[in-house]
């Protein structure tokens, strides 16, 4: 259940007791307006690609900080092997024993994590206010907690987003327990205290010239700005990164490998892997503009961990410079410095693989306010379905719509329509894992008795799915549905129960269309429109009506904090 549905209580006086006088230094505020005044100029690193307006492109080519390996030190990744390209040299920079910067040269280095024992065990505690599948819902929840006077921060341990009570504000055991007691007394029973006892602390470790080094932070560069990174000796797919690398501790007792790379060079590792090889030029250009817009609008995502974006589909897929693609390089060069805007602000540049024939507003998937340019619209160039007369919020209309197989931009793709069966045992496990991650009161249920879509949006997306168990019912909302169950590829589905020969429920078939959230641009839809001769600008205004493609300038707002308005400067 979303906290926005709960009775809101005024706990601001308690928060003020904890916080005292808040800092007036706007530069230190967590939620802020980002604008081009924060951007520095960097030289383009796009290989042979040339830009028609190099001065403008360079001005907008800020340095990005991408977490290319997250949670280094977990069971999945225990060591990294870094080396330059042939004929080049690695440079390792760190703080020396005397406190001064130290630089070493190497042809290759293997970096491991060693746990160094602490003199005494240390207790680390966090008040977890809410847990979410997506950053979008986590940020909305954070804003709602702020409205109640709670200072918050966003974190992503284990791949799920959490809203924490800000650690440097609620910084004693007493304050944390008073806060938790107040919240639970006022109906926020899903809040909890996460406590860990640490007997050691991880340090980076490597050997060079017979010496063993241990540090908390390590910076790595190469003489030609190209570094190959392998996850262990048997990594089948080592990655090549441009720019520089930095290993730094995160908020979870592990480390992040951060790639510092200019924006336009970063796009070379994003665009080919997002739009796919073989995409028509106009679709690739549209993807380049969206990827650039998305990156600049989302710089705040991993502020808690000291970098900006991740390298997975939770942000944008980024694979470095090892598999660049000439058509993508041309598209990046042709659109250099261009972004998509609405009313002088960067749009929420959302895109997914396949819409399933109809795009969705923002609030079909996430909490918060709708974006005027993200609308329910038919993903087709002909009027194969009349959304005005036959709303997909009606169950019968929706099932007829899913039965349509032709006339849409994506109808040649396998993901346009699908059927996914899920046995009851699998659904039970999926739901238990989800409820346990939420510390939900029904987490110890034994079996699902019924699952039913109880509310649809006009785009046909399942807005509420009620699941009845032997202990009671839980209603999943919007993207929570995809977090709770593995089978559906999107929320554009209906359910068909499966029974055994004795008419006993044995699972459900999810019958639906599309892959992903279906908000904004459909990548396969863009492929089709480009093949029909549409330009990249026309494709973007089809999926984002009322928007404008324009060069970055100092008047464009990157992201505006809805709580603080336009007064907060970067």
BAKE-805968 format. One line per field, with one value per residue (C-alpha): residue in three letters; z, y negated, x negated; residue number from 1. Coordinates in steps of 0.25 Angstrom, whole numbers, plus 5000, padded with zeros to 4 digits. Each point is the difference from the previous one (the first is absolute). Layout:
N
aa	(ALA|...)
zz	(Z|...)
yy	(Y|...)
xx	(X|...)
i	(NUM|...)
END
This chain:
570
aa	(UNK|UNK|UNK|UNK|UNK|UNK|UNK|UNK|UNK|UNK|UNK|UNK|UNK|UNK|UNK|UNK|UNK|UNK|UNK|UNK|UNK|UNK|UNK|UNK|UNK|UNK|UNK|UNK|UNK|UNK|UNK|UNK|UNK|UNK|UNK|UNK|UNK|UNK|UNK|UNK|UNK|UNK|UNK|UNK|UNK|UNK|UNK|UNK|UNK|UNK|UNK|UNK|UNK|UNK|UNK|UNK|UNK|UNK|UNK|UNK|UNK|UNK|UNK|UNK|UNK|UNK|UNK|UNK|UNK|UNK|UNK|UNK|UNK|UNK|UNK|UNK|UNK|UNK|UNK|UNK|UNK|UNK|UNK|UNK|UNK|UNK|UNK|UNK|UNK|UNK|UNK|UNK|UNK|UNK|UNK|UNK|UNK|UNK|UNK|UNK|UNK|UNK|UNK|UNK|UNK|UNK|UNK|UNK|UNK|UNK|UNK|UNK|UNK|UNK|UNK|UNK|UNK|UNK|UNK|UNK|UNK|UNK|UNK|UNK|UNK|UNK|UNK|UNK|UNK|UNK|UNK|UNK|UNK|UNK|UNK|UNK|UNK|UNK|UNK|UNK|UNK|UNK|UNK|UNK|UNK|UNK|UNK|UNK|UNK|UNK|UNK|UNK|UNK|UNK|UNK|UNK|UNK|UNK|UNK|UNK|UNK|UNK|UNK|UNK|UNK|UNK|UNK|UNK|UNK|UNK|UNK|UNK|UNK|UNK|UNK|UNK|UNK|UNK|UNK|UNK|UNK|UNK|UNK|UNK|UNK|UNK|UNK|UNK|UNK|UNK|UNK|UNK|UNK|UNK|UNK|UNK|UNK|UNK|UNK|UNK|UNK|UNK|UNK|UNK|UNK|UNK|UNK|UNK|UNK|UNK|UNK|UNK|UNK|UNK|UNK|UNK|UNK|UNK|UNK|UNK|UNK|UNK|UNK|UNK|UNK|UNK|UNK|UNK|UNK|UNK|UNK|UNK|UNK|UNK|UNK|UNK|UNK|UNK|UNK|UNK|UNK|UNK|UNK|UNK|UNK|UNK|UNK|UNK|UNK|UNK|UNK|UNK|UNK|UNK|UNK|UNK|UNK|UNK|UNK|UNK|UNK|UNK|UNK|UNK|UNK|UNK|UNK|UNK|UNK|UNK|UNK|UNK|UNK|UNK|UNK|UNK|UNK|UNK|UNK|UNK|UNK|UNK|UNK|UNK|UNK|UNK|UNK|UNK|UNK|UNK|UNK|UNK|UNK|UNK|UNK|UNK|UNK|UNK|UNK|UNK|UNK|UNK|UNK|UNK|UNK|UNK|UNK|UNK|UNK|UNK|UNK|UNK|UNK|UNK|UNK|UNK|UNK|UNK|UNK|UNK|UNK|UNK|UNK|UNK|UNK|UNK|UNK|UNK|UNK|UNK|UNK|UNK|UNK|UNK|UNK|UNK|UNK|UNK|UNK|UNK|UNK|UNK|UNK|UNK|UNK|UNK|UNK|UNK|UNK|UNK|UNK|UNK|UNK|UNK|UNK|UNK|UNK|UNK|UNK|UNK|UNK|UNK|UNK|UNK|UNK|UNK|UNK|UNK|UNK|UNK|UNK|UNK|UNK|UNK|UNK|UNK|UNK|UNK|UNK|UNK|UNK|UNK|UNK|UNK|UNK|UNK|UNK|UNK|UNK|UNK|UNK|UNK|UNK|UNK|UNK|UNK|UNK|UNK|UNK|UNK|UNK|UNK|UNK|UNK|UNK|UNK|UNK|UNK|UNK|UNK|UNK|UNK|UNK|UNK|UNK|UNK|UNK|UNK|UNK|UNK|UNK|UNK|UNK|UNK|UNK|UNK|UNK|UNK|UNK|UNK|UNK|UNK|UNK|UNK|UNK|UNK|UNK|UNK|UNK|UNK|UNK|UNK|UNK|UNK|UNK|UNK|UNK|UNK|UNK|UNK|UNK|UNK|UNK|UNK|UNK|UNK|UNK|UNK|UNK|UNK|UNK|UNK|UNK|UNK|UNK|UNK|UNK|UNK|UNK|UNK|UNK|UNK|UNK|UNK|UNK|UNK|UNK|UNK|UNK|UNK|UNK|UNK|UNK|UNK|UNK|UNK|UNK|UNK|UNK|UNK|UNK|UNK|UNK|UNK|UNK|UNK|UNK|UNK|UNK|UNK|UNK|UNK|UNK|UNK|UNK|UNK|UNK|UNK|UNK|UNK|UNK|UNK|UNK|UNK|UNK|UNK|UNK|UNK|UNK|UNK|UNK|UNK|UNK|UNK|UNK|UNK|UNK|UNK|UNK|UNK|UNK|UNK|UNK|UNK|UNK|UNK|UNK|UNK|UNK|UNK|UNK|UNK|UNK|UNK|UNK|UNK|UNK|UNK|UNK|UNK|UNK|UNK|UNK|UNK|UNK|UNK|UNK|UNK|UNK|UNK|UNK|UNK|UNK|UNK|UNK|UNK|UNK|UNK|UNK|UNK)
zz	(5000|4997|5011|4992|5003|5015|5009|5001|5014|5003|5007|4996|5014|5003|4988|5004|5014|4993|4989|5007|4991|4986|4992|4991|4991|4987|4994|5010|4998|4995|4991|4990|4987|4990|4988|4990|5010|5006|4987|4997|4986|4996|4987|4992|5000|4988|4992|4985|5002|4997|5005|4991|5012|5008|5010|5004|5001|5009|5009|5003|5001|5015|5007|5005|5012|4996|5010|4991|5010|5013|5013|4997|5011|5000|4998|4985|4998|5009|4991|4988|4990|4993|4988|4989|4985|4995|5000|5011|5015|5012|5011|5014|5009|5015|5013|5005|5014|5002|4996|4987|4986|4994|4986|4995|4986|4996|4988|5007|5014|5007|5011|5011|5012|5014|5013|5010|5015|5008|5015|5004|4993|4994|4999|4987|5001|4989|5002|4987|4997|4987|4989|4985|4987|4993|5003|4995|5011|5010|4997|5001|5014|5004|4996|5008|5013|4998|5000|5014|5005|4999|4994|4990|4990|4989|4999|4992|5008|4993|4987|5007|5004|5014|5007|5012|5012|4997|5008|5003|5006|5008|5004|5014|5004|5009|4988|4991|5010|5004|4985|4997|5012|4996|4986|5004|5010|4989|4991|4992|5004|4988|5005|5007|5005|4992|5010|4996|5009|4993|5005|4988|4990|4985|4994|4985|4999|4989|4998|4992|4999|5012|5009|5005|5001|5007|4998|5001|4986|4988|4987|4987|4986|4988|4990|4989|5009|4997|5011|4999|5012|5003|5011|5004|4992|4992|4997|4986|4996|5006|4997|4994|5007|4995|5010|5014|5011|5015|5010|5012|5012|4999|5011|5001|5004|4986|4989|4987|4987|4995|4986|4998|4985|4991|4997|4985|5002|5010|4990|4990|5011|5002|4986|4993|5012|5002|4986|4994|4988|4987|5004|4989|5001|5005|5011|5005|5000|5008|5010|5001|5003|5011|5006|5001|5006|5010|5005|5003|5006|5010|5005|5015|5000|5007|5008|5013|4994|4994|4985|4990|4992|4999|4988|5000|4995|5013|4994|4986|4995|4998|4996|4998|4987|4996|4991|4994|4987|4989|4997|5015|4999|4988|5007|5013|4991|4992|5013|5008|5012|4996|5011|5001|5008|5004|5005|5001|5009|4996|4998|5008|4989|5002|4990|4999|4991|4995|5004|4996|4991|5010|5008|5014|5009|5011|5011|4993|5006|5011|5011|4999|4990|4985|4989|4990|4988|5005|4995|4997|4985|4989|4996|4985|4988|4996|5009|5003|5013|5005|5014|5002|4998|5005|5012|5004|5015|4996|5002|4988|4991|5005|4997|4986|4998|5005|4989|4989|4993|4989|4996|5011|5000|5007|4995|4993|5014|5009|5012|4994|5005|5010|5009|5013|5009|5014|5010|5013|5007|4992|5003|5015|5000|4992|5010|5012|4996|4997|5013|5008|4994|5004|5014|4997|5010|4991|4996|5007|4991|4995|4987|4990|4998|4990|4991|4993|4993|5007|4993|4986|4995|4986|4994|5005|5010|5013|5011|5011|5001|5013|5004|5011|5008|5012|5010|4992|4988|4995|4989|4991|4993|4986|4999|5013|4992|4992|5013|5006|4989|4990|4988|4994|4991|5002|5007|4987|5003|5004|5008|4997|5011|4998|5007|5001|4997|5013|4998|5010|4997|4995|4995|4991|4985|4998|4986|4996|4991|5001|5007|5011|5006|4986|5004|4990|4988|4995|4994|4990|4997|4997|4990|4992|5000|4995|4989|4996|4997|5013|5005|5015|5004|4994|5007|5014|4999|4996|5013|5008|4995|5002|5002|4993|4996|5002|5003|5015|5005|5013|5001|5000|5014|5002|5011|5009|5015|5001|5015|4999|4987|4991|5012|5002|4992|4997)
yy	(5000|4986|4990|4990|5008|5000|4990|4989|4995|4988|5005|4987|4996|5013|4998|4986|5005|5010|4990|4987|4988|5005|4995|4988|5004|5004|5007|5011|5002|5014|4996|4990|4993|5004|4991|4998|4990|5013|5005|5000|5001|5012|5005|5010|5014|5006|5006|4996|4994|4985|4989|4989|4990|5005|4988|5002|5015|4998|4991|5010|5012|5001|5010|5012|5009|5014|5011|5011|5011|4999|5007|5005|5009|5007|5015|4998|4992|5001|4995|4991|5001|4987|4997|4990|5003|5005|4990|4991|4999|5000|4989|5003|4988|5001|4993|5004|5004|4986|4994|4995|5005|5011|5005|5014|5005|5014|5009|5008|5000|5010|4993|5008|4997|5004|4999|4993|5003|4989|4998|5001|5004|4988|4999|4994|4997|4994|4996|5006|4992|5007|5010|4998|5007|4987|4987|4993|5005|4999|4985|4997|5007|4992|4987|5005|5003|4986|4994|5006|4994|5012|4998|5011|5007|5010|5012|5013|5012|5013|4994|4995|4985|4996|4987|4998|4990|4992|5006|4987|4994|5012|5004|5006|5013|4991|4991|5012|5008|4987|4998|5014|5001|4987|5005|5014|4993|4992|5011|5002|5015|5004|4991|5007|4999|5007|5004|5006|5004|4998|5007|4995|4990|5003|4993|5000|5009|5002|5004|4992|5001|5010|4990|5003|4987|4998|4988|4995|4993|5002|4992|5007|4993|5005|4992|5001|4999|5015|5010|5015|5005|5015|5006|5011|5009|5006|4989|5003|4986|4990|4985|4989|4986|4986|4989|5004|5009|4999|5011|4994|5005|5000|4999|5016|5005|5002|4992|4994|4999|4986|4996|4985|4998|4988|5001|5001|5012|5006|5000|5008|5012|4998|4997|5013|5009|4993|4998|5013|5003|4998|4989|4989|4987|4991|5010|5000|4985|5000|5009|4992|4987|5008|5006|4987|4994|5011|4999|4986|5000|5012|4995|5001|5015|5005|4988|5008|5009|4989|5001|4997|5012|5015|5008|5010|4999|4994|4987|5002|5012|4995|5010|4990|4999|5015|5001|4987|4999|4991|4996|4997|4991|4993|4998|4994|4991|4995|4997|4995|4991|5002|5004|5001|4989|4996|4986|4997|5013|5013|5011|5012|5008|5013|5012|5015|5011|5002|4993|5011|4991|4988|4991|4996|4988|4999|5003|5013|5005|4991|4991|4985|4990|5003|4993|4993|5006|5015|5004|5012|5001|5011|5005|5000|4991|5005|4999|5015|4998|4988|4997|4989|5009|5013|4997|5011|4998|5009|5015|5005|4989|5003|5015|4997|4990|5010|5009|4991|5004|4991|4985|4995|4995|5012|5011|5007|5002|5012|4991|4994|5011|5011|5011|5003|5012|5000|5012|4997|5004|4990|4989|5004|4998|4987|4994|5005|4994|4987|4999|5004|4989|4990|5006|5002|5006|5010|5005|5014|5004|5014|4999|4991|5002|4990|4989|4990|4987|4990|4987|4996|4987|4994|5006|5014|5001|5008|4989|5009|5015|5006|5013|5009|5009|5009|4989|4989|4991|4990|4990|4998|4986|4997|5004|5008|5010|5003|5000|5010|5010|5004|5005|4988|4992|4987|4996|5000|5014|5008|5013|5013|5010|5014|5012|5015|5011|4999|4985|4996|4987|5003|4986|4989|4996|4986|4996|4986|4991|4992|5001|4990|4988|4995|4985|4991|5005|5014|5004|5011|4990|4989|5011|5001|4985|4998|5010|4992|4988|4992|4991|5002|4987|5005|5013|4993|4990|5012|5007|4987|4990|4986|5001|4994|5005|4989|4997|5000|4986|4992|4998|5015|5006|5014|5004|4992|5004|5000|4997|4988|4995|4992|4993|5011|4998|5011)
xx	(5000|4995|4998|5008|5012|4998|5006|4989|4996|4992|4987|4992|4998|4993|4992|4996|4996|4990|4995|4999|4998|4998|4988|5003|4989|5007|4989|5001|5015|5003|5012|4995|5002|4990|4996|4989|4993|4995|4994|4985|4994|4992|4994|5008|4996|5008|4989|5001|5013|5000|5010|5006|5000|4988|5000|5015|4998|4987|5008|5011|4990|5000|4992|5009|4998|5006|5000|4995|4998|5009|4998|4986|4996|5014|4999|5002|4988|4987|4989|4998|4989|4996|4991|4997|5000|4987|4989|5006|4999|5009|4999|5005|5002|5003|4997|4986|4996|4996|5013|4995|5005|4992|5000|4995|4998|5004|5002|5011|5006|5009|5009|5006|5008|4994|5008|4992|5004|5005|4995|5015|5013|5007|5015|5006|5015|5010|5014|5006|5013|5004|4995|5003|4997|4997|4993|5012|5009|4989|4998|5015|5000|4988|5007|5013|4991|4994|5013|5002|4987|4991|4986|4997|4991|5001|4992|5000|4994|5002|5007|5012|5002|5002|5003|4992|5001|4988|4989|4992|5013|5005|4986|5002|5007|5010|5004|5002|5008|5009|5002|5004|5009|5007|5002|5005|5010|5006|5003|4987|4998|4991|4989|4989|4986|4989|4989|4986|4988|4987|4988|4991|4999|4997|4988|4995|4987|4990|4985|4990|4985|5000|5008|5014|5009|5013|5009|5015|4999|4992|5000|4996|4996|4993|4990|5011|5012|5004|5001|5004|5008|5002|5008|4990|4991|5011|5009|5005|5004|4989|5005|4992|5002|4996|4996|4996|5004|5002|5003|5007|5008|5015|5011|5001|4986|4996|4993|5004|4991|5004|4997|4997|5003|5005|5015|4998|4990|5010|5011|4991|5001|5015|5007|4996|5004|5013|5006|4994|4991|5007|5009|5003|4992|5011|5004|4985|5000|5013|4993|4988|5008|5008|4988|4993|5013|5002|4985|5001|5013|4996|4987|5005|5004|4988|4996|5000|4988|4993|5002|5011|5005|4999|4997|5011|5015|5004|4994|4995|4992|4985|4989|4988|4993|4997|5012|5003|5008|4997|5015|5001|4988|5005|5014|4993|4991|5012|5008|4989|5005|5014|5011|5015|5007|5014|5002|4985|4997|4994|5011|5001|4994|5006|5000|5002|4998|5015|5013|5009|5008|5003|4991|5003|5000|4990|5010|5004|4987|4995|5005|4999|5005|5003|4991|5008|4991|5002|5014|5008|4999|5002|4986|5004|5000|5015|5012|5000|5008|5008|4995|5010|5012|4994|4993|4990|5004|5012|4996|5007|4995|4986|5001|5004|4989|4990|5006|4995|4988|4998|5000|4990|4986|4995|5008|4988|4993|5001|5003|5012|5009|4997|5005|4992|5005|4996|5003|5006|4987|4992|5010|5000|4985|5000|5010|4994|4986|5007|5008|4987|4992|5011|5001|5015|5010|5004|4986|5002|5012|5000|5008|5007|5014|5004|4993|5009|4998|5010|4996|4995|4995|5006|4987|5003|4989|5004|5000|5004|4999|5006|4994|5008|4992|5003|4997|5007|4999|4989|5002|4988|5000|4993|4986|5001|5007|4987|4992|5009|5001|4990|5009|5006|4991|5008|5013|5008|5006|5012|5001|5005|5000|4995|5006|4997|5009|5007|5003|4989|4993|4986|4995|5003|4997|4996|5005|4995|4992|4987|4987|4997|5008|5006|4998|4994|4992|5002|4986|5006|5011|4989|4994|5013|5002|4986|5002|5012|4991|5003|4989|4995|5007|5013|4998|4997|5012|5009|4997|4998|5010|4998|4985|4988|4987|4990|4985|4996|4999|4999|5015|5004|5004|4994|5009|5009|5003|5015|4999|4990|5004|4990|4993|4990|4988|4989)
i	(1|2|3|4|5|6|7|8|9|10|11|12|13|14|15|16|17|18|19|20|21|22|23|24|25|26|27|28|29|30|31|32|33|34|35|36|37|38|39|40|41|42|43|44|45|46|47|48|49|50|51|52|53|54|55|56|57|58|59|60|61|62|63|64|65|66|67|68|69|70|71|72|73|74|75|76|77|78|79|80|81|82|83|84|85|86|87|88|89|90|91|92|93|94|95|96|97|98|99|100|101|102|103|104|105|106|107|108|109|110|111|112|113|114|115|116|117|118|119|120|121|122|123|124|125|126|127|128|129|130|131|132|133|134|135|136|137|138|139|140|141|142|143|144|145|146|147|148|149|150|151|152|153|154|155|156|157|158|159|160|161|162|163|164|165|166|167|168|169|170|171|172|173|174|175|176|177|178|179|180|181|182|183|184|185|186|187|188|189|190|191|192|193|194|195|196|197|198|199|200|201|202|203|204|205|206|207|208|209|210|211|212|213|214|215|216|217|218|219|220|221|222|223|224|225|226|227|228|229|230|231|232|233|234|235|236|237|238|239|240|241|242|243|244|245|246|247|248|249|250|251|252|253|254|255|256|257|258|259|260|261|262|263|264|265|266|267|268|269|270|271|272|273|274|275|276|277|278|279|280|281|282|283|284|285|286|287|288|289|290|291|292|293|294|295|296|297|298|299|300|301|302|303|304|305|306|307|308|309|310|311|312|313|314|315|316|317|318|319|320|321|322|323|324|325|326|327|328|329|330|331|332|333|334|335|336|337|338|339|340|341|342|343|344|345|346|347|348|349|350|351|352|353|354|355|356|357|358|359|360|361|362|363|364|365|366|367|368|369|370|371|372|373|374|375|376|377|378|379|380|381|382|383|384|385|386|387|388|389|390|391|392|393|394|395|396|397|398|399|400|401|402|403|404|405|406|407|408|409|410|411|412|413|414|415|416|417|418|419|420|421|422|423|424|425|426|427|428|429|430|431|432|433|434|435|436|437|438|439|440|441|442|443|444|445|446|447|448|449|450|451|452|453|454|455|456|457|458|459|460|461|462|463|464|465|466|467|468|469|470|471|472|473|474|475|476|477|478|479|480|481|482|483|484|485|486|487|488|489|490|491|492|493|494|495|496|497|498|499|500|501|502|503|504|505|506|507|508|509|510|511|512|513|514|515|516|517|518|519|520|521|522|523|524|525|526|527|528|529|530|531|532|533|534|535|536|537|538|539|540|541|542|543|544|545|546|547|548|549|550|551|552|553|554|555|556|557|558|559|560|561|562|563|564|565|566|567|568|569|570)
END
